[in-house]
Amino acid sequence: MTFEEINAKYAKDRGEMTRGELEDFITDCYTAYEEEGFAKVFWSPYDQYKNRIGQHFDVIRRIETSENDIEVLPMWEIKFEDGLTTLAYPEEIVMTEMVANGYVPTNNDETMVS
């Protein structure tokens, strides 16, 4: 599923969706992001994990709607090479979202999608 298809399917804003619609929307977002693929290294527009920028990570799993506030999903649990696990937003691990949030890739960039 593409984000064009998602936007056509869900005409309402997130705040106007029922719980069921929001769960379906989040599932479709997960599918679209996972089909795009994840960056090879972490980047973040947030201060909390600035020291992790450029580090390799593995995606462990999706965070389910029962585990976190549905308003902040989608997110994934990721694991850095040193063993630290944390939750990551699309803007930290999905290239199109990283770029949309200020990341500037370079020609020899190692972050390109794996």
SVG drawing of the C-alpha trace seen along z (x, -y; Angstrom):
<svg xmlns="http://www.w3.org/2000/svg" viewBox="-15 -20 46 28">
<polyline fill="none" stroke="black" stroke-width="0.4" points="0.0,0.0 1.3,-3.5 0.6,-6.7 -1.4,-7.9 -3.7,-4.9 -3.7,-5.5 -4.7,-9.2 -7.5,-8.2 -8.7,-5.4 -8.8,-7.6 -10.4,-11.0 -10.7,-11.9 -7.9,-13.3 -6.6,-11.0 -8.4,-12.9 -11.8,-12.3 -11.3,-8.5 -13.0,-5.9 -10.7,-3.5 -11.3,-0.8 -10.5,-3.2 -7.4,-4.4 -6.2,-0.8 -6.7,-0.1 -4.9,-3.3 -1.9,-2.4 -1.7,1.1 -1.7,-0.4 1.0,-2.9 3.1,0.0 2.7,1.8 3.6,-1.2 6.7,-2.1 7.9,1.5 7.4,1.9 9.6,-1.2 12.2,0.3 14.3,-1.0 17.4,-3.2 20.7,-1.4 21.5,-3.8 19.6,-5.8 18.9,-9.5 16.7,-11.7 15.3,-15.2 14.9,-14.8 17.4,-15.5 16.9,-12.3 19.0,-10.0 21.3,-12.5 24.3,-10.4 22.9,-7.5 22.8,-9.3 24.7,-7.3 24.6,-4.0 23.4,-0.8 20.3,0.9 18.0,3.8 14.2,3.6 12.9,6.0 9.1,5.6 6.2,3.3 4.7,1.7 1.1,2.8 -1.8,0.5 -2.3,2.3 1.3,1.4 1.4,-2.4 -0.8,-5.4 -2.4,-4.9 -2.0,-8.6 1.9,-8.2 1.9,-5.1 3.4,-3.7 6.7,-3.0 9.1,-0.1 11.3,1.5 14.9,1.3 18.1,2.6 21.5,0.9 24.7,2.9 25.7,2.4 22.5,4.0 20.4,1.0 16.8,1.4 14.4,-1.6 11.3,-2.7 11.7,-4.6 9.4,-6.7 9.3,-6.6 11.2,-9.9 14.1,-8.2 14.4,-5.0 12.5,-5.5 14.4,-7.5 11.4,-9.5 10.3,-10.5 13.9,-11.3 14.3,-13.7 10.9,-15.2 12.1,-16.0 15.4,-17.6 17.8,-14.9 20.0,-15.7 21.5,-12.6 24.8,-12.7 26.1,-10.9 28.3,-8.5 25.6,-8.2 25.5,-4.9 21.9,-5.5 20.2,-4.6 17.5,-2.0 18.6,1.6"/>
</svg>
